[in-house]
Amino acid sequence: MFYKIVLSIVRRIFLILHRVRITGRENIPEGAAVVCGNHTAQHDPIFVICAFGIKQHLIPLSKNENASKPGLGWALKKLGVIFVDRAGADFGAIKRSMLVLKNGGKLLIFPEGTRMRPGKVVEVKNGAAMLACRCNAPLVPVFITNGRKRLFTRVDVVIGEPYYVKSEGKPTGEFLDAQTVILMDRIFALGASE
């Protein structure tokens, strides 16, 4: 209930303050999915959640540091956000994420793990591919307009076709890294088609 109330308020505000254009809503699958987008601005999670709508309750993953921010941490916890310790493998966050997927829910993950500025290079994390593979859930690529989202400028959110990651046997780190490259290529291809 808290999620629905907050999202309905935030969605109205964001649609007024930004000219949001959503493409590909027909690609949103029923049931479990790992939704992955590029990440260039602080509000990207809100744009994706608004694009998917209230009925598609997305559970975002967020860095652990956000849990201790006054006000924000409390609200994120109430919204069901899964906090991740980025220093290493956070098995608690992995278990909670797998539980969401096994119960038919949707996760929102930004594989870059941080906001990307022009010229910045980071090692993309393979956790989204791992979760999708282990839980037999589709990956859903999403592209959000790059850069700062200034007020009253248009923001495009493009939802791509869902697809599955299949591995013969237990997936290796090498396999998951390769799948993550494919995922990021699919995400940026959505931006190129705009």
Secondary structure, DSSP 4 states (H G I P E B T S, - for coil): -HHHHHHHHHHHHHHHHSEEEEE-GGGPPSS-EEEEE---STTHHHHHHHHH-TTS-EEEEEEGGGGGSTTHHHHHHHTTPEEE-TTS--HHHHHHHHHHHHTT-EEEE-TT-SPPPTT---PPP-HHHHHHHHHT--EEEEEE-SS---TTSEEEEEE---B----SSSPPHHHHHHHHHHHHHHHHHHHHT-
